[in-house]
Amino acid sequence: MPPGFSNHDNQSTQAQGSSSQAPVSDTSVDAMFKKLLDFQAKNEKTMGYEFKNIHSKIDGSYNELNNKIRTLEN
């Protein structure tokens, strides 16, 4: 049974929040958003690089197969 739930009814027996936790400050939230945006920007660059590599490999394979087909046709 999950914590906070009784066996006979599905109502919480614990308080929903804790008064011992301090509210998150705006600067802390801003810092978290900045970290998230920086991570996304870095990840986007990495993914762009990887897609270029995959695209190059596919083009190379296509050209190689196309040349083999032309050789077989002659």
Backbone as a printed PyTorch tensor [residue, N CA C, xyz], in Angstrom:
tensor([[[  0.8570,  -1.1730,   0.0000],
         [  0.0000,   0.0000,   0.0000],
         [  0.9010,   1.2330,   0.0000]],

        [[  0.6740,   2.2140,  -0.8840],
         [  1.5070,   3.4160,  -0.9180],
         [  1.4100,   4.1930,   0.3870]],

        [[  2.4790,   4.8870,   0.7740],
         [  2.4370,   5.6800,   1.9950],
         [  1.3390,   6.7330,   1.9150]],

        [[  0.6620,   6.9600,   3.0100],
         [ -0.3730,   7.9880,   3.0470],
         [ -1.7550,   7.4740,   2.7010]],

        [[ -1.9080,   6.2010,   2.3830],
         [ -3.2120,   5.6400,   2.0420],
         [ -3.5630,   4.5730,   3.0630]],

        [[ -4.7990,   4.6220,   3.5180],
         [ -5.2230,   3.6000,   4.4750],
         [ -5.7230,   2.3800,   3.7210]],

        [[ -5.8870,   1.3030,   4.4290],
         [ -6.2900,   0.0490,   3.8280],
         [ -7.7650,   0.0220,   3.4490]],

        [[ -8.6390,   0.7570,   4.1600],
         [-10.0800,   0.6480,   3.9400],
         [-10.6750,   1.7630,   3.0960]],

        [[-10.0300,   2.8940,   2.9680],
         [-10.5190,   3.9480,   2.0710],
         [ -9.3200,   4.5900,   1.3880]],

        [[ -9.5140,   5.1390,   0.2560],
         [ -8.4080,   5.6850,  -0.5160],
         [ -8.2030,   7.1660,  -0.2620]],

        [[ -8.2820,   7.5890,   0.9810],
         [ -8.0320,   8.9770,   1.3250],
         [ -6.6790,   9.0780,   1.9940]],

        [[ -5.9790,  10.1570,   1.7020],
         [ -4.6580,  10.3680,   2.2630],
         [ -4.7520,  10.6510,   3.7520]],

        [[ -3.8450,  10.0600,   4.5140],
         [ -3.8000,  10.3180,   5.9500],
         [ -2.6590,  11.2550,   6.3000]],

        [[ -1.8800,  11.6670,   5.2840],
         [ -0.7710,  12.5780,   5.5180],
         [ -1.1000,  13.9310,   4.9210]],

        [[ -0.4460,  14.9500,   5.4260],
         [ -0.6150,  16.2880,   4.8570],
         [ -0.0300,  16.2910,   3.4510]],

        [[ -0.6280,  17.0530,   2.5760],
         [ -0.1890,  17.0730,   1.1840],
         [  1.1260,  17.8210,   0.9980]],

        [[  1.4350,  18.7530,   1.8460],
         [  2.6810,  19.4860,   1.7180],
         [  3.4200,  19.4500,   3.0280]],

        [[  4.6510,  19.8590,   2.9970],
         [  5.4350,  19.8990,   4.2210],
         [  5.8030,  21.3370,   4.5070]],

        [[  5.5040,  21.8040,   5.7040],
         [  5.8030,  23.1840,   6.0550],
         [  7.2840,  23.3780,   6.3190]],

        [[  8.0670,  22.3020,   6.4030],
         [  9.4940,  22.4320,   6.6580],
         [ 10.2740,  22.7610,   5.3910]],

        [[  9.6470,  22.6410,   4.2270],
         [ 10.3330,  22.9540,   2.9790],
         [ 10.1890,  24.4330,   2.6720]],

        [[ 11.3190,  25.0620,   2.3420],
         [ 11.2900,  26.4760,   1.9850],
         [ 10.8270,  26.6130,   0.5430]],

        [[ 10.1030,  27.6700,   0.2290],
         [  9.6920,  27.8700,  -1.1640],
         [ 10.9140,  28.1280,  -2.0430]],

        [[ 10.8260,  27.7130,  -3.2950],
         [ 11.9220,  27.8880,  -4.2330],
         [ 11.9700,  29.3510,  -4.6450]],

        [[ 13.1620,  29.9360,  -4.6080],
         [ 13.2870,  31.3490,  -4.9590],
         [ 13.2680,  31.5300,  -6.4710]],

        [[ 12.9340,  32.7500,  -6.8950],
         [ 12.9020,  33.0540,  -8.3300],
         [ 14.2770,  32.8840,  -8.9540]],

        [[ 15.3330,  33.2810,  -8.2440],
         [ 16.6760,  33.1440,  -8.8060],
         [ 17.0480,  31.6820,  -8.9710]],

        [[ 16.5900,  30.8370,  -8.0630],
         [ 16.8550,  29.4100,  -8.1730],
         [ 16.1320,  28.8250,  -9.3870]],

        [[ 14.8930,  29.2390,  -9.5850],
         [ 14.1180,  28.7700, -10.7390],
         [ 14.7580,  29.2720, -12.0260]],

        [[ 15.1770,  30.5390, -12.0400],
         [ 15.8470,  31.0920, -13.2200],
         [ 17.1250,  30.3180, -13.5330]],

        [[ 17.8820,  29.9770, -12.5000],
         [ 19.1120,  29.2120, -12.7010],
         [ 18.8040,  27.8280, -13.2670]],

        [[ 17.7410,  27.1920, -12.7660],
         [ 17.3600,  25.8730, -13.2860],
         [ 16.9350,  25.9660, -14.7480]],

        [[ 16.1640,  27.0040, -15.0970],
         [ 15.7560,  27.1790, -16.4890],
         [ 16.9590,  27.4430, -17.3830]],

        [[ 17.9090,  28.2400, -16.9050],
         [ 19.1040,  28.5190, -17.7020],
         [ 19.8840,  27.2350, -17.9490]],

        [[ 20.0400,  26.4120, -16.9090],
         [ 20.7390,  25.1340, -17.0770],
         [ 20.0130,  24.2540, -18.0870]],

        [[ 18.6950,  24.2290, -17.9990],
         [ 17.9000,  23.4220, -18.9230],
         [ 18.0670,  23.9120, -20.3550]],

        [[ 17.9910,  25.2260, -20.5530],
         [ 18.1470,  25.7870, -21.8950],
         [ 19.5510,  25.5550, -22.4360]],

        [[ 20.5720,  25.6940, -21.5800],
         [ 21.9460,  25.4220, -22.0080],
         [ 22.1000,  23.9670, -22.4280]],

        [[ 21.5170,  23.0560, -21.6400],
         [ 21.5800,  21.6370, -21.9750],
         [ 20.8910,  21.3640, -23.3060]],

        [[ 19.7150,  21.9710, -23.5040],
         [ 18.9810,  21.7530, -24.7490],
         [ 19.7570,  22.2910, -25.9420]],

        [[ 20.4000,  23.4560, -25.7880],
         [ 21.1830,  24.0250, -26.8850],
         [ 22.3610,  23.1160, -27.2240]],

        [[ 23.0520,  22.6270, -26.1980],
         [ 24.1820,  21.7230, -26.4190],
         [ 23.7040,  20.4320, -27.0700]],

        [[ 22.6000,  19.8940, -26.5780],
         [ 22.0530,  18.6560, -27.1180],
         [ 21.6240,  18.8370, -28.5700]],

        [[ 21.0480,  20.0000, -28.8840],
         [ 20.6130,  20.2720, -30.2540],
         [ 21.8040,  20.2920, -31.2050]],

        [[ 22.9150,  20.8990, -30.7730],
         [ 24.1220,  20.9270, -31.6090],
         [ 24.6570,  19.5180, -31.8210]],

        [[ 24.6660,  18.7240, -30.7590],
         [ 25.1520,  17.3490, -30.8550],
         [ 24.2720,  16.5320, -31.7940]],

        [[ 22.9580,  16.6840, -31.6630],
         [ 22.0450,  15.9410, -32.5330],
         [ 22.2050,  16.3790, -33.9840]],

        [[ 22.3880,  17.6740, -34.2220],
         [ 22.6160,  18.1610, -35.5810],
         [ 23.8550,  17.5300, -36.1860]],

        [[ 24.9140,  17.4580, -35.3990],
         [ 26.1570,  16.8320, -35.8460],
         [ 25.9360,  15.3560, -36.1680]],

        [[ 25.2370,  14.6560, -35.2940],
         [ 24.9760,  13.2320, -35.5120],
         [ 24.1180,  13.0050, -36.7550]],

        [[ 23.0960,  13.8420, -36.9570],
         [ 22.2540,  13.6970, -38.1460],
         [ 23.0480,  13.9510, -39.4210]],

        [[ 23.9760,  14.9050, -39.3910],
         [ 24.8270,  15.1480, -40.5650],
         [ 25.6790,  13.9200, -40.8590]],

        [[ 26.2280,  13.3020, -39.8080],
         [ 27.0310,  12.0880, -40.0060],
         [ 26.1960,  10.9570, -40.5840]],

        [[ 25.0180,  10.7540, -40.0480],
         [ 24.1370,   9.6950, -40.5500],
         [ 23.7540,   9.9680, -41.9980]],

        [[ 23.4310,  11.2200, -42.2970],
         [ 23.0610,  11.5970, -43.6600],
         [ 24.2160,  11.3110, -44.6250]],

        [[ 25.4370,  11.6410, -44.2130],
         [ 26.6090,  11.3830, -45.0560],
         [ 26.8010,   9.8880, -45.2870]],

        [[ 26.6170,   9.0920, -44.2420],
         [ 26.7680,   7.6420, -44.3820],
         [ 25.7050,   7.0630, -45.3100]],

        [[ 24.4870,   7.5410, -45.1960],
         [ 23.4070,   7.0600, -46.0730],
         [ 23.6960,   7.4470, -47.5150]],

        [[ 24.1310,   8.6930, -47.7300],
         [ 24.4800,   9.1210, -49.0870],
         [ 25.6020,   8.2640, -49.6580]],

        [[ 26.6150,   7.9790, -48.8380],
         [ 27.7270,   7.1470, -49.2900],
         [ 27.2640,   5.7470, -49.6530]],

        [[ 26.4170,   5.1700, -48.8320],
         [ 25.9000,   3.8250, -49.1150],
         [ 25.0520,   3.8260, -50.3790]],

        [[ 24.2280,   4.8590, -50.5400],
         [ 23.3890,   4.9590, -51.7320],
         [ 24.2600,   5.0460, -52.9830]],

        [[ 25.2720,   5.9060, -52.9360],
         [ 26.1480,   6.0590, -54.1030],
         [ 26.8970,   4.7700, -54.4090]],

        [[ 27.3600,   4.0840, -53.3740],
         [ 28.0680,   2.8210, -53.5660],
         [ 27.1530,   1.7740, -54.1980]],

        [[ 25.9390,   1.6400, -53.6840],
         [ 24.9950,   0.6750, -54.2500],
         [ 24.5900,   1.0620, -55.6670]],

        [[ 24.4020,   2.3360, -55.8990],
         [ 24.0290,   2.8060, -57.2260],
         [ 25.1370,   2.4940, -58.2370]],

        [[ 26.3870,   2.6770, -57.8360],
         [ 27.5070,   2.3510, -58.7260],
         [ 27.5790,   0.8510, -59.0010]],

        [[ 27.3010,   0.0220, -58.0050],
         [ 27.3060,  -1.4300, -58.2070],
         [ 26.2020,  -1.8430, -59.1680]],

        [[ 25.0370,  -1.2180, -59.0580],
         [ 23.9260,  -1.5260, -59.9690],
         [ 24.3030,  -1.1360, -61.3910]],

        [[ 24.9070,   0.0200, -61.5520],
         [ 25.3360,   0.4550, -62.8950],
         [ 26.3590,  -0.5070, -63.4770]],

        [[ 27.2640,  -1.0010, -62.6310],
         [ 28.2710,  -1.9560, -63.0870],
         [ 27.6020,  -3.2500, -63.5460]],

        [[ 26.5990,  -3.7110, -62.8040],
         [ 25.9000,  -4.9370, -63.1790],
         [ 25.0900,  -4.7550, -64.4580]],

        [[ 24.5910,  -3.5540, -64.6900],
         [ 23.7900,  -3.2940, -65.8900],
         [ 24.6380,  -3.3080, -67.1550]],

        [[ 25.9220,  -3.0500, -67.0340],
         [ 26.8050,  -3.0050, -68.2180],
         [ 27.3870,  -4.3270, -68.5630]]])
